[in-house]
């Protein structure tokens, strides 16, 4: 005969089992919490690399349309050692914004001017007032608006991504931290695109002139 005490008797969860389930759930949540920002950063850096490669292609196209000359990208006038600030929207991705939604600061240097400036590395803070025009390379608000563009004064020290076009350079050198940096190159079509990678490190891609190594990237 079956005891009445065993009829419809159900076993519940013990406190140890409940604590164990909560601990596992908390561990999974913690892993997701830690990994998700890193995943987002990796996705943004993938887009940055695509933007930098797009810039290399744009400069190569410009060079092909100007008899292989890049000197027109450099600053004219009295302060030729200073970089020429270009419209990132025109040269990189049409918006002038990095994958975080902040501004790109695009500067063109000759290799000698870059060295004279102290061989600066790209950064995640904008260094100057990045006045840019959404149309063409206008250097003041009136000229920009007369060309049908929108003038953006920019803001010094705001968050963004610097990226450099360095003419007469390749990407065969590294800095003291082992990160890639431009090196001098006398080839007529030589240039390097040098950009910031979020989380640390730099991206450098050159034109591939005279068979130089075309891409070097720091390990994040």
Residue pairs with C-beta under 8 A, 6 or more apart in sequence:
41 198
41 199
43 99
44 98
44 99
44 100
44 198
45 99
45 197
45 198
45 199
45 220
47 99
48 98
48 99
48 161
48 195
48 196
48 197
48 198
48 203
49 197
49 203
49 217
51 92
51 93
51 98
51 99
51 104
51 163
51 195
52 163
52 193
52 195
52 203
52 205
53 205
54 92
54 93
55 91
55 92
55 106
55 163
55 165
55 193
56 193
56 205
56 206
56 207
58 91
58 92
59 70
59 73
59 91
59 165
59 191
59 193
59 207
60 207
62 70
62 73
63 69
63 70
63 189
63 191
63 207
66 72
68 188
68 189
70 167
70 189
70 191
71 167
73 84
73 86
73 108
73 165
73 167
74 80
74 84
74 108
74 109
74 110
74 113
74 167
75 82
75 83
75 84
75 108
75 113
76 84
80 113
81 112
81 113
81 116
81 117
82 113
83 107
83 108
83 109
83 113
83 114
83 117
83 164
84 107
84 108
85 105
85 106
85 107
85 128
85 130
85 131
85 132
86 106
86 107
86 108
86 137
86 165
87 96
87 106
87 132
87 133
87 134
87 136
87 137
88 96
88 97
88 103
88 104
88 105
88 106
88 132
88 163
89 95
89 96
89 132
89 134
90 96
90 135
90 136
90 137
91 106
92 104
92 106
92 163
96 103
96 104
96 132
96 134
97 103
97 104
98 104
98 160
98 161
100 159
100 161
100 198
102 158
102 159
102 160
102 161
103 126
103 130
103 132
103 154
103 158
103 160
103 161
104 160
104 161
104 162
104 163
105 126
105 127
105 128
105 130
105 160
105 161
105 162
105 163
106 163
106 164
106 165
107 162
107 163
107 164
107 165
108 164
108 165
108 166
108 167
109 117
109 164
109 165
109 166
109 167
110 166
110 167
110 168
111 166
111 167
111 168
111 169
111 182
111 184
111 185
112 168
114 120
114 164
114 166
114 169
114 182
119 181
120 164
121 175
121 179
121 181
121 194
121 196
121 202
122 161
122 162
122 163
122 164
122 194
122 195
122 196
122 202
123 162
123 196
124 159
124 160
124 161
124 162
124 196
124 198
125 157
125 158
125 159
125 160
126 154
126 155
126 156
126 157
126 158
126 159
126 160
126 162
127 156
127 157
127 162
128 154
128 156
129 153
129 154
129 155
129 156
130 152
130 154
130 155
130 156
130 160
131 139
131 140
131 141
131 151
131 152
131 153
131 154
132 151
132 152
132 154
133 143
133 144
133 147
133 149
133 150
133 151
133 152
134 144
134 149
134 150
134 151
134 152
135 144
135 147
135 148
135 149
135 150
136 144
136 147
136 149
138 144
138 147
138 149
138 151
141 151
144 150
144 151
145 151
161 195
161 196
161 198
162 195
162 196
163 193
163 194
163 195
163 196
164 182
164 192
164 193
164 194
164 195
165 191
165 192
165 193
166 182
166 191
166 192
166 193
166 194
167 190
167 191
168 184
168 185
168 186
168 187
168 190
168 191
169 182
169 183
169 184
169 185
169 190
169 191
169 192
169 206
170 182
170 183
170 185
170 187
170 190
170 192
170 206
170 207
170 209
170 212
170 213
171 180
171 181
171 182
171 183
171 192
171 194
171 204
171 205
171 206
171 212
171 213
171 214
171 215
171 216
172 183
172 212
172 213
172 216
173 180
173 181
173 182
173 183
174 180
174 181
174 216
175 181
177 218
178 218
179 201
179 202
179 218
180 194
180 202
180 203
180 204
180 216
180 217
180 218
181 194
181 202
181 204
182 192
182 194
182 204
182 206
185 192
185 206
185 209
185 210
185 212
187 209
187 210
187 212
188 209
189 207
189 209
190 206
190 207
190 209
190 210
190 212
191 206
191 207
191 209
192 204
192 205
192 206
192 207
193 203
193 204
193 205
193 206
194 202
194 203
194 204
195 202
195 203
195 204
196 202
196 203
197 203
197 217
197 218
197 220
199 220
200 218
200 220
201 217
201 218
201 219
201 220
202 217
202 218
203 217
203 218
204 215
204 216
204 217
205 214
205 215
206 212
206 213
206 214
206 215
207 214
208 214
